[in-house]
Amino acid sequence: MQSRADFSLRSASAELHGASLKPRAGSSPPYVVTILICMATVLRAADQDPDREIKRLVDVFSILESNAADPISSEAIMYQGAIPGMLRTLDPHSIFFDPGQFQQLQQMQRSEQKGFGMIVSVLPGRVIVLQTMEGTPSAKAGLSGGDEILAINNIALSRLEPEELIQFMGQARQHEVSLDVRRPGNARLLRFGLTPALVDTPTVDRAFLPSPGIGFLRLTAFEGPTGKLVKQTIEKLGSPALKGLVIDLRGNPGGDVQAAVDMASLFLEPDQLIFTVKGRTADGESVRVKKLNRPYTFPLAVLVDSKSASASEIFSGAMQDHDRASIVGEPTYGKGLVQKVYPLSAGSGLALTTAFYYTPSGRSIQKPLQGVELSAASTMAQGPFKTDKGRLVRGGGGIQPDEIVLPETQSRLRSVLDATGSFTSFATEYLRTHDIAENFEVPGAMLDELKVFLSERQIQPSLSDWLKDREWIQSRLKQDMLNLKFGVAVGDQIELKRDPVVNAALKHIK
């Protein structure tokens, strides 16, 4: 599957919950006050008396400041050394933010979604525009499907690997940019200037009927309006006539826990348990469906993978434990930590793990954390845990699917065709001189043209490799033709029809 990027900026995850902590007055430098408060917070969370350890740290710091061979940067020692080193012993998710980082975090949490409004295909050293959204900066500037972005702010993209490309574009879309673009059929390079603007990127980004009466929707994240948006989407798909629904949470990193509660309430009975929170200092909390809830009752299947995390796991675990949905795909990430953000002195902050999320059957969502202070608390028993109907479900972190189904396998030929962007390049050239309808099918003659196109670019598969992947090639070519002509929402339906995880989920529903 080709990498896909939405050239827009989504607001930060809302999993960090605020708390206040006021420093004591005094004449110490801001960084010293910060480290004392940070140490006290962490040590108290670990049931330890902070006084002795704080004195030890102050003694070491005094010796360094007075006797080190070279002058020391006190802020560097504290902000980059002592505090991060202390937190590393706890867990990977407890983080210290220096004043600049904490200010950036607060700005991200307040920010609205900005970007350029284009969806691109990311290949090794290449970025090809698949679609621009109407009314967005990219559409207003004149960019269109098939355009290839060669450089951003005079930085050539051909030198970057796919992961570097995605990271670079994520940074670039926050500011004004200059794009150098090659357009098919135009020998002259084009230059576009884009300024990011508010872009509507709803968390439900795909919804259609893969078969009569059965809906499919995909969630990219959990945000405040997600529950309401899912309900609206279900109504548009044809509720109450729907016979079933597939919810795709693959690659969904989570987000707002309340959004997961709202979404679970669409499918669970009144007063059913959604999750519990337990920690050493935090009071136990149980979150249930409202007593007057009126849920949907059609069958459900939920798709997950190793990147489904946090709120995705809370929702999936509740559906599984109450036998409300079949969970299909790969085991999930296993992030079930409750974190609070403590503002500290000098404008800094601390994100500290304070508790764990548990599914209704008592399973910890958090996977074991080895070699840190939280390892004992987070290594949970393997069970037995049972669903409402008595089915055994595995604990130990993450959500284990009811049926493990892996994504499409990639042959060598498939990998080469995807990595070189051959389908997008061929489709772009073809559509310059041909028109297609939305019910377009790839004829045999077009496959022959594709073989010639590939041969001219030194891609010459053997007859056996071609025949083995012929059906897949036909489907991929159709997908890219529709992507460029009608938008990625239409093309994605072709991809999902051959997706083994989606097909397995449809069998569970039917």
C-alpha positions as CSV (number, residue, x, y, z in Angstrom):
1,M,0.0,0.0,0.0
2,Q,1.4,3.4,-0.9
3,S,2.0,5.9,1.8
4,R,-0.7,8.6,2.0
5,A,-0.4,12.0,3.7
6,D,-3.0,14.7,4.3
7,F,-1.1,18.0,4.0
8,S,-2.9,19.6,7.0
9,L,-2.3,20.1,10.6
10,R,-4.5,18.3,13.2
11,S,-4.8,19.6,16.7
12,A,-2.9,17.9,19.5
13,S,-4.2,14.8,21.3
14,A,-6.5,15.6,24.2
15,E,-5.2,12.8,26.5
16,L,-3.3,15.1,28.9
17,H,-5.5,16.4,31.7
18,G,-4.5,19.6,33.5
19,A,-3.7,20.0,37.2
20,S,-2.2,22.9,39.1
21,L,0.9,22.9,41.3
22,K,2.2,26.1,42.8
23,P,5.9,26.6,43.6
24,R,6.9,28.0,47.0
25,A,8.2,31.5,47.0
26,G,11.9,32.0,47.3
27,S,15.0,33.5,45.8
28,S,16.3,30.3,44.0
29,P,16.8,30.5,40.2
30,P,13.8,29.3,38.2
31,Y,15.5,26.1,37.1
32,V,16.3,25.1,40.7
33,V,12.7,25.7,41.8
34,T,11.5,23.6,38.8
35,I,13.7,20.6,39.6
36,L,12.7,20.7,43.3
37,I,9.0,20.7,42.5
38,C,9.4,18.1,39.7
39,M,11.3,15.8,42.1
40,A,8.8,16.2,44.9
41,T,5.9,15.4,42.5
42,V,7.6,12.3,41.1
43,L,8.8,11.0,44.5
44,R,5.5,11.5,46.2
45,A,3.8,9.6,43.3
46,A,6.2,6.8,44.1
47,D,5.4,6.8,47.8
48,Q,8.9,8.1,48.8
49,D,10.0,11.0,51.1
50,P,11.5,13.6,48.8
51,D,13.5,15.5,51.3
52,R,16.5,13.2,51.5
53,E,16.8,12.8,47.7
54,I,16.3,16.5,47.0
55,K,19.2,17.3,49.5
56,R,21.4,14.8,47.7
57,L,20.7,16.5,44.4
58,V,21.4,20.0,45.7
59,D,24.7,18.8,47.2
60,V,25.8,17.4,43.9
61,F,24.7,20.5,42.0
62,S,26.6,22.8,44.5
63,I,29.8,20.8,44.0
64,L,29.5,20.9,40.2
65,E,28.8,24.7,40.2
66,S,31.8,25.4,42.4
67,N,34.4,23.0,41.2
68,A,33.8,21.8,37.6
69,A,36.8,22.4,35.3
70,D,34.7,24.3,32.8
71,P,31.8,26.7,33.6
72,I,28.5,24.8,33.6
73,S,25.1,25.7,32.1
74,S,22.8,25.2,35.1
75,E,19.7,25.2,33.0
76,A,21.2,22.6,30.6
77,I,22.1,20.3,33.5
78,M,18.6,20.5,35.0
79,Y,16.4,20.7,31.9
80,Q,18.4,18.4,29.6
81,G,20.0,16.1,32.2
82,A,18.7,15.7,35.7
83,I,14.9,16.0,35.1
84,P,14.7,13.8,31.9
85,G,17.1,11.3,33.5
86,M,14.8,11.0,36.5
87,L,11.7,10.5,34.4
88,R,13.3,7.9,32.2
89,T,13.3,5.6,35.3
90,L,9.4,5.8,35.5
91,D,8.0,5.1,32.0
92,P,8.4,6.2,28.4
93,H,5.4,8.5,28.5
94,S,6.2,10.7,31.5
95,I,7.8,13.8,30.0
96,F,9.3,17.1,31.1
97,F,8.7,20.2,29.0
98,D,11.1,23.1,29.2
99,P,9.5,26.5,29.0
100,G,9.7,26.6,25.2
101,Q,8.3,23.1,24.7
102,F,5.5,23.7,27.3
103,Q,4.4,26.8,25.5
104,Q,4.4,25.0,22.2
105,L,2.3,22.2,23.8
106,Q,-0.3,24.7,25.1
107,Q,-0.4,26.4,21.7
108,M,-1.0,23.0,20.0
109,Q,-3.8,22.1,22.4
110,R,-5.5,25.5,21.6
111,S,-4.8,25.4,17.8
112,E,-7.3,24.8,15.1
113,Q,-6.7,22.6,12.1
114,K,-4.6,24.3,9.6
115,G,-3.1,23.1,6.3
116,F,-3.2,23.4,2.5
117,G,-6.0,21.0,1.8
118,M,-4.3,18.4,-0.5
119,I,-3.9,14.7,-0.3
120,V,-0.6,13.4,-1.7
121,S,1.0,10.0,-2.4
122,V,4.4,9.8,-0.7
123,L,6.9,7.6,-2.6
124,P,10.7,7.3,-2.2
125,G,11.9,10.8,-3.2
126,R,8.6,11.7,-4.8
127,V,5.4,13.4,-3.7
128,I,2.4,13.3,-6.1
129,V,-0.8,15.2,-5.6
130,L,-3.8,13.0,-5.6
131,Q,-6.5,15.5,-4.7
132,T,-7.1,19.1,-3.7
133,M,-10.1,20.0,-1.6
134,E,-12.4,22.7,-2.9
135,G,-11.9,26.2,-1.5
136,T,-8.5,25.3,0.2
137,P,-5.2,27.1,-0.4
138,S,-4.0,24.3,-2.7
139,A,-7.1,24.4,-4.9
140,K,-7.1,28.2,-5.0
141,A,-3.4,28.3,-6.0
142,G,-4.2,26.0,-9.0
143,L,-2.7,22.7,-7.9
144,S,-4.4,19.6,-9.2
145,G,-4.3,15.8,-9.2
146,G,-1.2,14.4,-11.0
147,D,1.1,17.3,-10.1
148,E,4.4,16.2,-8.7
149,I,6.0,18.4,-5.9
150,L,9.7,18.5,-6.6
151,A,10.8,20.9,-3.9
152,I,9.5,22.7,-0.8
153,N,11.2,26.0,0.0
154,N,14.0,25.1,-2.4
155,I,14.7,21.8,-0.6
156,A,14.7,19.0,-3.1
157,L,12.4,16.1,-2.0
158,S,14.3,13.5,-4.1
159,R,16.9,13.4,-1.4
160,L,14.5,12.4,1.4
161,E,13.3,8.9,2.5
162,P,9.4,8.5,2.8
163,E,9.5,8.9,6.6
164,E,11.7,12.0,6.3
165,L,9.3,13.3,3.6
166,I,6.2,12.9,5.8
167,Q,8.0,14.6,8.8
168,F,9.3,17.4,6.6
169,M,5.8,18.1,5.1
170,G,4.3,18.1,8.6
171,Q,6.7,20.9,9.6
172,A,6.3,22.8,6.3
173,R,2.5,22.9,6.4
174,Q,2.6,25.1,9.5
175,H,4.1,28.1,7.6
176,E,4.0,29.8,4.2
177,V,5.7,27.6,1.7
178,S,7.0,27.8,-1.9
179,L,6.4,24.6,-4.0
180,D,8.2,23.7,-7.2
181,V,5.9,21.5,-9.2
182,R,6.2,19.5,-12.4
183,R,2.9,19.1,-14.3
184,P,2.3,16.3,-16.8
185,G,2.6,17.6,-20.3
186,N,4.3,20.8,-19.2
187,A,8.1,21.0,-19.7
188,R,8.3,24.2,-17.6
189,L,8.5,23.9,-13.8
190,L,5.7,25.7,-12.0
191,R,6.1,27.6,-8.7
192,F,3.2,27.9,-6.2
193,G,3.1,29.9,-3.0
194,L,0.8,28.6,-0.3
195,T,-0.3,30.0,3.1
196,P,-1.9,27.5,5.5
197,A,-5.5,28.1,6.4
198,L,-8.3,26.5,8.5
199,V,-9.1,23.1,6.9
200,D,-12.0,21.0,7.8
201,T,-10.6,17.4,8.3
202,P,-13.3,15.4,10.1
203,T,-12.2,12.4,12.1
204,V,-14.6,10.2,10.0
205,D,-12.8,10.4,6.7
206,R,-14.4,7.5,4.8
207,A,-18.0,6.1,4.8
208,F,-19.8,4.0,2.2
209,L,-21.7,0.8,1.7
210,P,-19.4,-2.1,0.7
211,S,-22.3,-4.4,0.3
212,P,-26.1,-3.8,0.4
213,G,-27.3,-2.8,3.9
214,I,-23.8,-3.0,5.5
215,G,-21.9,0.2,6.2
216,F,-18.2,1.0,6.6
217,L,-16.7,4.0,8.3
218,R,-13.1,4.8,9.1
219,L,-11.9,7.0,12.0
220,T,-8.5,8.7,11.9
221,A,-8.6,9.9,15.6
222,F,-10.9,10.6,18.5
223,E,-11.8,14.3,19.0
224,G,-14.5,16.2,20.8
225,P,-17.1,16.0,17.9
226,T,-16.3,12.4,16.9
227,G,-19.3,10.7,18.7
228,K,-21.7,13.1,17.1
229,L,-20.1,12.8,13.7
230,V,-20.2,9.0,13.8
231,K,-24.0,9.1,14.6
232,Q,-24.6,11.5,11.7
233,T,-22.6,9.2,9.4
234,I,-24.6,6.2,10.4
235,E,-27.8,8.0,9.7
236,K,-26.5,9.0,6.3
237,L,-25.6,5.4,5.6
238,G,-29.2,4.4,6.0
239,S,-30.0,3.7,9.7
240,P,-32.4,2.1,10.8
241,A,-32.3,-0.1,7.7
242,L,-28.6,-1.0,8.2
243,K,-27.9,-4.7,8.7
244,G,-24.4,-4.2,10.1
245,L,-21.5,-1.8,10.4
246,V,-17.7,-2.1,10.0
247,I,-15.7,0.5,12.0
248,D,-12.0,0.8,10.9
249,L,-9.7,2.0,13.7
250,R,-6.5,0.8,12.0
251,G,-3.8,3.4,12.5
252,N,-6.0,5.4,14.9
253,P,-3.7,6.7,17.7
254,G,-6.6,7.7,20.0
255,G,-7.2,11.1,21.4
256,D,-10.0,12.4,23.5
257,V,-11.2,9.7,25.9
258,Q,-14.6,11.4,26.3
259,A,-15.0,10.9,22.5
260,A,-14.5,7.2,23.0
261,V,-17.1,7.2,25.7
262,D,-19.6,9.0,23.4
263,M,-18.9,6.6,20.6
264,A,-19.2,3.5,22.8
265,S,-22.6,4.8,24.1
266,L,-23.9,4.6,20.5
267,F,-23.7,0.8,20.7
268,L,-23.9,-0.3,24.4
269,E,-27.0,-0.8,26.6
270,P,-27.8,1.7,29.4
271,D,-25.5,1.5,32.5
272,Q,-23.0,-0.9,30.9
273,L,-19.5,-0.3,32.0
274,I,-17.1,1.3,29.4
275,F,-13.9,1.3,31.4
276,T,-12.4,1.8,34.8
277,V,-9.4,3.9,36.0
278,K,-7.1,2.7,38.8
279,G,-3.9,4.1,40.1
280,R,-1.9,4.3,43.4
281,T,-3.0,7.8,44.3
282,A,-6.0,8.3,42.0
283,D,-9.4,7.3,43.3
284,G,-10.9,4.4,41.3
285,E,-13.3,5.6,38.7
286,S,-15.9,3.7,36.6
287,V,-17.3,5.2,33.5
288,R,-20.7,3.8,32.4
289,V,-23.3,4.4,29.6
290,K,-26.0,6.8,30.6
291,K,-29.1,5.1,32.0
292,L,-31.5,6.5,29.4
293,N,-29.3,5.6,26.5
294,R,-30.9,4.3,23.2
295,P,-28.2,2.4,21.3
296,Y,-28.0,1.0,17.7
297,T,-28.5,-2.7,17.8
298,F,-27.2,-3.9,14.3
299,P,-24.1,-6.2,14.3
300,L,-20.7,-4.6,14.5
301,A,-17.1,-5.5,13.5
302,V,-14.1,-3.3,14.6
303,L,-10.8,-3.3,12.6
304,V,-7.6,-2.8,14.6
305,D,-3.9,-3.1,14.1
306,S,-0.6,-2.4,16.0
307,K,-1.1,1.4,15.6
308,S,-4.5,1.4,17.2
309,A,-3.9,2.9,20.6
310,S,-5.4,4.6,23.7
311,A,-9.0,5.7,23.0
312,S,-9.2,3.2,20.1
313,E,-8.4,0.4,22.6
314,I,-10.8,1.7,25.2
315,F,-13.6,1.5,22.6
316,S,-12.5,-1.8,21.2
317,G,-12.1,-3.4,24.6
318,A,-15.6,-2.3,25.7
319,M,-17.1,-3.7,22.4
320,Q,-15.3,-7.0,22.9
321,D,-16.0,-7.5,26.6
322,H,-19.7,-6.9,26.2
323,D,-19.8,-9.2,23.1
324,R,-21.1,-6.2,21.1
325,A,-18.6,-6.5,18.2
326,S,-16.2,-8.8,16.5
327,I,-12.6,-7.4,16.7
328,V,-10.7,-8.2,13.6
329,G,-7.1,-7.5,12.5
330,E,-3.8,-7.4,14.5
331,P,-3.2,-6.9,18.3
332,T,-3.3,-3.3,19.3
333,Y,-0.5,-1.0,20.6
334,G,-1.2,-1.3,24.3
335,K,-1.3,2.3,25.6
336,G,-3.6,2.6,28.6
337,L,-2.0,5.2,30.7
338,V,-3.8,8.1,32.4
339,Q,-1.6,11.2,32.4
340,K,-1.9,14.6,34.1
341,V,0.0,17.8,33.1
342,Y,1.5,19.8,36.0
343,P,2.5,23.4,35.3
344,L,5.8,24.1,37.0
345,S,7.9,27.2,37.7
346,A,9.5,29.3,35.0
347,G,6.9,28.3,32.5
348,S,7.9,24.6,32.3
349,G,5.6,21.6,32.7
350,L,5.5,17.9,33.6
351,A,3.3,15.1,32.1
352,L,3.2,12.4,34.7
353,T,1.5,8.9,34.5
354,T,-0.9,8.6,37.4
355,A,-3.2,5.7,36.6
356,F,-4.2,2.9,34.2
357,Y,-7.2,2.2,32.0
358,Y,-9.0,-1.2,32.4
359,T,-11.6,-2.8,30.1
360,P,-15.0,-3.9,31.6
361,S,-13.7,-7.5,32.2
362,G,-10.7,-6.1,34.2
363,R,-8.0,-6.3,31.6
364,S,-5.3,-3.6,31.7
365,I,-5.0,-1.9,28.3
366,Q,-1.4,-0.9,29.0
367,K,1.2,-3.3,27.8
368,P,4.0,-4.3,30.2
369,L,6.8,-1.7,30.7
370,Q,10.0,-3.5,31.4
371,G,13.0,-2.0,33.2
372,V,11.2,1.0,34.7
373,E,9.5,1.9,38.0
374,L,6.1,1.2,36.6
375,S,7.0,-2.3,35.4
376,A,5.5,-4.1,38.4
377,A,2.3,-2.1,38.3
378,S,1.8,-2.5,34.5
379,T,2.6,-6.2,34.2
380,M,-0.9,-7.5,34.5
381,A,-2.1,-11.1,34.9
382,Q,-2.9,-13.0,31.6
383,G,-6.3,-13.9,32.9
384,P,-8.5,-15.7,32.7
385,F,-10.8,-12.8,31.7
386,K,-14.3,-13.4,30.3
387,T,-16.8,-11.5,28.2
388,D,-20.4,-11.1,29.2
389,K,-21.2,-14.3,27.4
390,G,-18.4,-16.2,29.1
391,R,-15.9,-16.1,26.2
392,L,-12.3,-16.1,27.2
393,V,-10.3,-13.0,26.2
394,R,-6.6,-12.5,26.7
395,G,-5.0,-9.8,29.0
396,G,-1.4,-8.7,29.2
397,G,-1.8,-5.4,27.4
398,G,-3.5,-4.2,24.3
399,I,-6.6,-5.7,22.7
400,Q,-6.2,-9.2,21.1
401,P,-8.5,-9.6,18.1
402,D,-11.2,-12.3,18.0
403,E,-9.7,-13.1,14.6
404,I,-6.2,-12.2,13.6
405,V,-6.1,-11.2,9.9
406,L,-3.0,-9.7,8.3
407,P,-2.9,-7.0,5.6
408,E,-2.2,-7.8,1.9
409,T,1.1,-9.5,1.3
410,Q,3.5,-7.7,-1.1
411,S,5.2,-9.6,-3.8
412,R,8.4,-8.2,-5.3
413,L,6.6,-6.9,-8.4
414,R,3.9,-5.2,-6.2
415,S,6.6,-3.6,-4.1
416,V,8.5,-2.3,-7.2
417,L,5.3,-0.9,-8.8
418,D,4.2,0.9,-5.6
419,A,7.7,2.2,-4.8
420,T,8.2,3.7,-8.3
421,G,4.7,5.3,-8.4
422,S,4.1,3.6,-11.7
423,F,0.3,3.4,-11.4
424,T,0.0,7.1,-10.5
425,S,2.4,8.1,-13.3
426,F,0.6,6.0,-15.9
427,A,-2.9,7.2,-14.8
428,T,-1.8,10.8,-14.9
429,E,-0.6,10.5,-18.5
430,Y,-3.6,8.5,-19.6
431,L,-6.1,10.9,-18.2
432,R,-4.5,13.8,-20.1
433,T,-6.0,12.4,-23.3
434,H,-8.8,10.1,-22.1
435,D,-11.9,10.5,-20.0
436,I,-13.4,7.8,-17.7
437,A,-16.7,7.3,-15.9
438,E,-17.1,6.5,-12.2
439,N,-18.0,2.9,-13.1
440,F,-14.8,2.6,-15.1
441,E,-13.2,-0.9,-15.5
442,V,-9.7,-1.5,-16.7
443,P,-9.8,-3.3,-20.1
444,G,-7.1,-5.7,-21.2
445,A,-5.8,-3.3,-23.8
446,M,-5.0,-0.8,-21.0
447,L,-3.0,-3.5,-19.2
448,D,-1.0,-4.0,-22.5
449,E,-0.3,-0.2,-22.6
450,L,0.8,-0.4,-19.0
451,K,3.3,-3.1,-19.8
452,V,4.8,-1.0,-22.6
453,F,4.9,2.0,-20.2
454,L,6.7,-0.1,-17.6
455,S,9.2,-1.5,-20.1
456,E,10.2,2.0,-21.2
457,R,11.1,2.6,-17.6
458,Q,13.2,-0.6,-17.2
459,I,10.5,-2.5,-15.3
460,Q,10.1,-5.8,-17.1
461,P,8.4,-8.5,-15.0
462,S,8.4,-12.1,-16.1
463,L,5.2,-13.6,-17.5
464,S,4.7,-15.7,-14.4
465,D,5.0,-12.7,-12.1
466,W,2.6,-10.7,-14.2
467,L,0.0,-13.4,-14.4
468,K,0.2,-14.0,-10.7
469,D,-0.4,-10.4,-9.8
470,R,-2.6,-9.5,-12.8
471,E,-5.8,-9.2,-10.9
472,W,-4.1,-7.0,-8.2
473,I,-2.5,-4.8,-10.9
474,Q,-5.9,-4.3,-12.6
475,S,-7.4,-3.3,-9.2
476,R,-4.5,-0.9,-8.3
477,L,-4.7,0.8,-11.7
478,K,-8.4,1.3,-11.4
479,Q,-7.9,2.7,-7.9
480,D,-5.4,5.3,-9.1
481,M,-7.5,6.2,-12.1
482,L,-10.4,7.0,-9.8
483,N,-8.2,8.7,-7.3
484,L,-7.1,11.2,-9.8
485,K,-10.4,11.7,-11.6
486,F,-13.0,11.6,-8.8
487,G,-11.0,11.9,-5.6
488,V,-9.4,9.5,-3.1
489,A,-12.7,8.6,-1.4
490,V,-13.9,6.9,-4.6
491,G,-10.5,5.2,-5.2
492,D,-10.2,4.0,-1.6
493,Q,-13.4,2.0,-2.0
494,I,-11.6,-0.1,-4.6
495,E,-8.7,-0.7,-2.2
496,L,-11.0,-1.7,0.6
497,K,-12.8,-4.3,-1.6
498,R,-9.6,-6.3,-1.9
499,D,-8.6,-5.7,1.7
500,P,-8.5,-9.1,3.5
501,V,-9.2,-7.5,6.9
502,V,-12.3,-5.8,5.6
503,N,-13.5,-9.0,3.9
504,A,-13.0,-11.0,7.1
505,A,-15.0,-8.4,9.0
506,L,-17.9,-8.6,6.5
507,K,-18.1,-12.3,7.0
508,H,-18.4,-11.8,10.8
509,I,-21.3,-9.5,10.2
510,K,-23.1,-11.6,7.6
